[in-house]
């Protein structure tokens, strides 16, 4: 009996050892299987990711192939053919915002941009409440569907949730024209990015954008099905309802839309079969002012050469009064109109600005107190009567801007000095077709008049 007990005890121990071994074996096998499954899951996810990237790449290649088809059609319509292959890229709107911001800061470093913004507010182009950089970024992000980078020579299309394929193709056709223009006419050399004369820069931009818009419209008419027409109409309707451009100040709206709308009217004349000059002739000798764009007859056949006045030497004036120049440039007919239109009806603004024949301005401010500031504008007009009409309209605008200004009857010859408020005075001088305007503090104006008298 004792032996039997010992036997069963040993048997139990042996079975227990075998059980422990089996459990350990099962546990090890389970862990190994779990690890294998996790590894297989990771490999599956990686494979899915690669498949997704491959699908995206195939889609991208398919789109780019489609873009080259658009390029071929645009080349035939415009009559310009690529001298080297065009480079296409597809980006997100976030990437677009980053590119626009980088371009803006590259072209206008923050300090320089801030000076330009303050100058635009002082001279009357935009209101003091406007955040110019934020407004521009919001408008660009909302409006841009495709763009051509004049520096890298690459084309970008922007992924969009609301634009149909038809409308995206139409806008891409517009940007392809820019790439072809650049290869044939060298747009930077032409002066597109030269902001030493912003009026001339806008005129060149109007030629370039007007030409691209005209070609885009031909592409649209030749390649749109009924479904595509509906898509384009719907897309444009959605764009017109976008609030950023609607809420933007007049200066930004006009600056953005003028090259497209007025530029289209300008270039249409040179596409006419009866025109003695071609659109390529115009690119060879581009318009120099927004006056040329608004009044094409002053570009051809009766070319109106702008008369740019020489501003007085103000270095000593700036130094002695602790002033810094913020911005020195040319307004042109377009910006003259905008300054008026900010306060007056559009018709009156258009009439007052249309006799423009040339101008130069400088905006300045105190080195320590930006609230002490001012500007001087010297301008030439097509006739003495145009000069007088400009001055009358300018006074009407100033009365609205400074309701407390003293009553003053405009002296049509000679000088006018008018107190606008406790800290602002206006100098206005008419000499035949030349007008000089200076607006600053009474003390600075007294010193500035000595400088003007020497000019």
C-alpha positions in Angstrom: 0.0 0.0 0.0 2.8 2.3 0.9 4.5 1.5 -2.5 1.3 2.3 -4.2 1.0 5.6 -2.5 4.6 6.4 -3.4 3.9 5.4 -7.1 0.9 7.7 -7.4 2.7 10.5 -5.7 5.5 10.2 -8.2 3.0 10.0 -11.0 1.3 13.2 -9.8 4.7 15.0 -9.7 5.6 13.8 -13.1 2.2 14.8 -14.6 2.5 18.2 -12.8 5.9 18.7 -14.4 4.6 17.7 -17.8 1.6 20.1 -17.3 3.9 22.9 -16.4 6.1 22.2 -19.4 3.0 22.1 -21.7 1.6 25.3 -20.3 5.0 27.0 -20.8 5.1 25.6 -24.3 1.6 26.8 -25.0 2.4 30.3 -23.6 5.6 30.5 -25.6 3.7 29.4 -28.7 0.9 32.0 -28.0 3.5 34.8 -27.5 5.2 33.8 -30.7 1.9 33.7 -32.6 0.9 37.1 -31.1 4.2 38.6 -32.1 3.9 37.2 -35.6 0.3 38.5 -35.9 1.5 42.0 -34.7 4.3 41.9 -37.2 1.9 40.8 -39.9 -0.4 43.6 -38.9 2.4 46.2 -39.1 3.4 44.8 -42.5 -0.2 45.0 -43.6 -0.4 48.6 -42.5 2.8 49.4 -44.2 1.6 47.6 -47.4 -1.7 49.5 -47.2 0.3 52.8 -46.9 2.5 51.9 -49.9 -0.6 51.0 -51.9 -2.2 54.3 -50.9 0.9 56.2 -51.9 1.1 54.3 -55.1 -2.6 55.0 -55.9 -2.0 58.7 -55.1 1.1 58.7 -57.3 -0.8 57.0 -60.2 -3.6 59.6 -59.8 -1.0 62.4 -59.7 0.7 61.1 -62.9 -2.7 60.8 -64.5 -3.5 64.4 -63.6 -0.1 65.6 -64.9 -0.6 63.7 -68.1 -4.0 65.6 -68.4 -2.2 68.9 -67.6 0.1 68.3 -70.6 -2.9 67.8 -72.8 -4.2 71.2 -71.6 -0.8 72.7 -72.3 -0.9 71.4 -75.9 -4.3 73.0 -76.4 -3.3 76.3 -74.8 -0.1 76.4 -77.0 -2.3 76.2 -80.1 -4.7 78.8 -79.0 -2.1 81.3 -77.8 0.4 80.6 -80.6 3.2 80.3 -78.2 4.9 76.9 -77.7 7.0 75.7 -74.8 10.7 76.2 -75.3 11.4 73.7 -72.4 9.1 71.2 -70.6 6.7 72.7 -68.1 6.9 71.5 -64.5 3.6 70.7 -62.7 3.0 70.3 -58.9 -0.1 69.5 -56.9 -0.3 71.1 -53.4 -2.7 71.5 -50.5 -4.2 74.9 -49.5 -2.0 74.8 -46.4 1.1 74.5 -48.6 -0.3 77.3 -50.7 -0.6 79.6 -47.7 3.0 78.8 -46.7 4.3 79.5 -50.2 2.4 82.8 -50.5 3.7 83.9 -47.0 7.3 82.9 -47.9 7.0 84.7 -51.2 5.6 87.8 -49.5 8.3 87.9 -46.9 11.0 87.3 -49.5 9.8 90.1 -51.7 8.9 92.4 -48.8 10.7 91.7 -45.5 8.5 92.4 -42.5 10.1 95.8 -41.7 9.8 96.9 -45.4 6.2 95.6 -45.6 5.3 97.4 -42.4 6.6 100.7 -43.9 4.6 100.2 -47.1 1.5 99.5 -45.0 1.9 102.6 -42.9 2.6 104.7 -46.1 -0.6 103.3 -47.7 -2.6 104.4 -44.7 -1.1 107.8 -44.4 -1.6 108.7 -48.1 -5.2 107.4 -48.1 -5.1 104.1 -50.0 -6.4 102.0 -47.0 -7.9 102.7 -43.7 -5.9 102.6 -40.5 -7.9 99.6 -39.2 -6.8 97.3 -41.9 -4.3 94.5 -41.2 -2.8 94.4 -44.7 -0.7 91.2 -44.5 -3.5 89.2 -42.9 -6.1 90.5 -45.4 -3.8 89.7 -48.4 -3.1 86.1 -47.1 -6.8 85.4 -46.6 -7.7 86.7 -50.0 -4.9 84.8 -51.8 -5.8 81.6 -50.0 -9.4 81.9 -50.9 -9.0 82.9 -54.5 -6.0 81.0 -55.9 -6.8 77.7 -57.7 -3.5 77.5 -59.6 -0.5 79.6 -60.0 2.8 79.9 -61.8 6.0 80.7 -59.8 8.0 83.2 -61.8 11.2 82.4 -59.8 11.2 78.6 -59.8 9.4 78.4 -63.3 7.0 75.8 -61.9 3.3 75.5 -62.1 1.1 74.6 -59.1 -2.4 73.4 -58.9 -4.2 73.6 -55.6 -6.3 70.8 -54.1 -9.8 72.1 -53.6 -13.0 70.9 -52.0 -15.4 73.1 -54.0 -13.9 73.5 -57.5 -14.9 71.0 -60.2 -12.4 69.5 -62.6 -13.7 71.8 -65.4 -13.1 75.0 -63.5 -9.7 73.8 -62.2 -8.7 73.0 -65.8 -9.8 76.5 -66.9 -7.7 78.2 -64.2 -4.7 75.9 -65.0 -5.0 77.0 -68.7 -4.6 80.6 -67.5 -1.4 79.8 -65.5 0.0 77.8 -68.4 -0.2 80.9 -70.5 2.0 82.6 -67.9 4.6 79.9 -68.2 4.6 80.3 -72.0 4.8 84.1 -71.7 7.7 83.8 -69.4 9.7 81.5 -71.7 9.2 83.8 -74.7 9.3 87.3 -73.2 11.1 86.9 -69.8 8.5 88.5 -67.5 10.9 89.4 -64.7 13.2 91.2 -67.2 10.1 93.0 -68.6 9.5 94.5 -65.1 6.8 92.3 -63.5 8.5 92.2 -60.2 10.1 95.6 -60.3 8.2 97.7 -57.7 10.3 100.9 -58.1 7.3 102.2 -60.0 4.1 100.4 -58.8 2.0 102.0 -61.6 4.2 100.6 -64.3 4.3 97.3 -62.5 0.5 97.2 -62.4 0.4 98.0 -66.2 2.7 95.2 -67.0 0.8 92.8 -64.8 -2.4 93.9 -66.6 -0.9 93.0 -70.0 0.2 89.6 -68.6 -3.0 88.7 -66.8 -5.3 90.2 -69.5 -3.5 88.0 -72.1 -3.9 84.9 -69.9 -7.5 85.6 -69.2 -8.3 86.1 -72.9 -6.6 82.8 -73.8 -8.4 81.1 -70.9 -11.7 82.3 -72.3 -10.9 80.9 -75.7 -9.8 77.6 -74.1 -13.1 77.6 -72.2 -15.2 78.2 -75.3 -13.4 75.5 -77.3 -13.3 72.7 -74.7 -16.4 72.9 -72.6 -19.2 70.4 -72.8 -22.7 71.3 -71.4 -21.7 69.5 -68.1 -18.5 71.5 -68.0 -20.3 74.7 -68.6 -22.6 74.0 -65.7 -19.5 73.1 -63.5 -17.7 76.3 -64.4 -20.8 78.4 -63.8 -21.4 76.8 -60.4 -17.7 77.2 -59.5 -17.6 80.9 -60.5 -20.8 81.5 -58.5 -19.2 80.0 -55.4 -16.1 82.1 -55.9 -18.1 85.3 -56.2 -19.8 84.5 -52.9 -16.5 84.2 -51.1 -16.4 86.6 -48.3 -12.7 87.4 -48.0 -12.5 89.3 -51.3 -15.9 90.9 -50.6 -14.8 92.2 -47.2 -11.3 93.4 -48.4 -10.7 97.1 -48.7 -11.3 98.8 -52.1 -7.5 99.1 -52.6 -7.0 95.3 -52.4 -10.0 94.5 -54.5 -9.0 96.9 -57.2 -5.4 95.9 -57.1 -6.3 92.2 -57.5 -9.1 92.5 -60.1 -7.8 95.4 -62.2 -5.1 93.4 -64.0 -7.6 90.7 -65.0 -10.7 92.7 -65.8 -9.2 95.9 -67.3 -6.3 93.9 -68.7 -8.7 91.7 -70.6 -10.3 94.8 -72.2 -6.9 96.1 -73.1 -5.5 93.0 -74.8 -8.7 92.2 -76.6 -8.0 95.2 -78.9 -4.7 93.6 -80.1 -6.3 90.3 -80.7 -8.7 91.9 -83.2 -7.9 90.9 -86.8 -8.1 94.5 -87.8 -5.5 95.7 -85.3 -2.3 97.0 -86.9 -0.2 95.6 -84.1 -0.4 92.1 -82.5 -0.4 91.0 -78.9 3.2 89.9 -79.3 4.1 93.4 -80.5 2.6 94.7 -77.2 4.8 92.3 -75.2 7.8 93.6 -77.1 6.9 97.2 -76.1 4.7 96.8 -73.0 2.4 99.6 -71.6 4.1 101.8 -69.0 1.1 103.1 -67.0 -2.3 102.1 -65.8 -3.5 105.1 -67.9 -2.4 103.0 -71.0 -4.5 100.1 -69.7 -7.6 102.2 -68.9 -7.3 104.2 -72.2 -5.7 101.9 -74.8 -5.8 104.7 -77.4 -3.2 106.5 -75.2 -1.0 103.4 -75.7 -1.6 103.1 -79.5 -1.8 104.9 -81.8 -1.3 108.1 -79.7 1.3 107.0 -77.1 1.1 109.2 -74.1 4.6 109.4 -72.5 4.2 109.9 -68.7 5.8 112.9 -67.2 7.4 112.1 -63.8 8.2 115.1 -61.7 11.4 115.3 -59.8 10.6 115.5 -56.1 12.6 118.1 -54.1 15.7 117.0 -52.2 14.3 116.3 -48.8 17.3 114.7 -47.0 18.1 117.8 -45.0 14.4 118.3 -44.1 14.2 114.7 -42.9 17.4 114.9 -40.8 16.6 118.3 -39.2 13.0 117.1 -38.2 13.9 113.6 -37.1 11.9 112.1 -39.9 12.3 108.9 -41.9 11.0 108.3 -45.5 8.5 105.3 -45.5 7.8 105.0 -49.2 8.7 106.9 -52.4 6.9 105.8 -55.6 4.3 106.6 -58.3 0.5 106.4 -57.7 -0.7 106.5 -61.3 -4.3 106.9 -62.6 -5.6 103.7 -60.9 -4.4 104.6 -57.4 -5.4 108.2 -57.7 -8.9 106.9 -58.5 -8.8 104.6 -55.5 -7.9 107.4 -53.1 -10.9 109.4 -54.3 -13.2 106.4 -54.4 -12.5 105.6 -50.8 -14.5 108.8 -49.9 -16.4 109.8 -53.1 -18.8 108.2 -55.7 -17.0 106.1 -58.3 -18.0 108.3 -61.2 -16.5 111.4 -59.6 -13.3 109.5 -58.7 -12.9 108.2 -62.3 -13.4 111.7 -63.8 -11.0 113.3 -61.4 -8.2 110.8 -62.1 -8.5 110.4 -65.8 -6.5 113.5 -66.7 -3.4 112.0 -65.0 -0.1 112.5 -66.9 2.5 111.5 -64.2 3.3 111.8 -60.5 5.7 111.1 -57.8 5.2 110.9 -54.0 7.0 110.4 -50.7 5.5 109.5 -47.4 7.3 110.2 -44.1 6.9 109.8 -40.4 8.7 110.9 -37.2 11.5 108.5 -36.1 10.0 108.3 -32.5 6.3 109.1 -32.9 4.6 107.5 -35.9 1.5 109.7 -35.4 3.6 112.6 -36.6 3.6 111.9 -40.3 2.8 113.3 -43.7 3.3 113.1 -47.5 4.0 115.2 -50.6 2.6 114.4 -54.0 3.6 116.2 -57.2 1.7 115.4 -60.3 1.3 116.5 -63.9 -2.0 116.6 -65.8 -3.1 116.5 -69.4 -4.2 120.1 -69.2 -4.5 123.0 -66.7 -8.2 122.3 -66.6 -7.6 118.7 -65.7 -5.3 119.9 -62.9 -7.9 122.3 -61.5 -10.6 119.5 -61.7 -8.3 117.2 -59.8 -7.7 119.8 -57.1 -11.4 120.6 -56.7 -12.2 116.9 -56.2 -9.3 116.5 -53.8 -10.7 119.3 -51.6 -14.2 117.7 -51.7 -12.6 114.4 -50.5 -10.6 116.2 -47.8 -13.7 117.9 -46.5 -15.3 114.5 -45.9 -12.2 113.2 -44.2 -11.7 116.3 -42.0 -15.2 117.6 -41.3 -13.8 120.4 -39.0 -11.5 121.8 -41.7 -11.7 125.6 -42.1 -13.8 126.9 -45.1 -11.6 127.6 -48.1 -12.2 128.6 -51.7 -9.7 127.0 -54.0 -7.3 129.4 -55.6 -7.0 128.1 -59.1 -3.5 129.6 -59.5 -0.9 129.9 -56.9 -1.0 128.3 -53.5 -3.6 127.2 -50.9 -2.8 126.5 -47.3 -5.7 125.1 -45.3 -6.0 124.1 -41.7 -7.7 120.7 -41.5 -7.5 120.0 -37.8 -5.5 120.9 -34.8 -2.6 118.8 -35.9 -3.1 118.6 -39.7 -2.6 121.2 -42.5 -2.8 120.9 -46.2 -0.7 122.7 -48.9 -2.1 122.7 -52.4 -0.4 124.5 -55.3 -1.5 124.7 -59.0 0.9 125.9 -61.6 -0.5 125.3 -65.1 -0.7 121.5 -65.5 1.4 120.8 -62.4 -0.1 120.2 -58.9 1.8 119.9 -55.6 0.0 118.5 -52.5 1.6 118.3 -49.0 -0.3 117.1 -45.9 1.3 117.0 -42.5 1.5 118.8 -39.1 1.4 122.7 -39.2 5.0 122.9 -37.9 6.4 120.4 -40.4 4.5 122.0 -43.2 6.1 125.4 -42.5 9.5 123.7 -42.8 8.5 121.7 -45.9 7.4 124.8 -47.8 11.0 126.1 -47.7 12.0 122.8 -49.4 9.2 123.0 -52.0 10.1 126.7 -52.8 13.6 125.6 -53.8 12.3 122.9 -56.2 
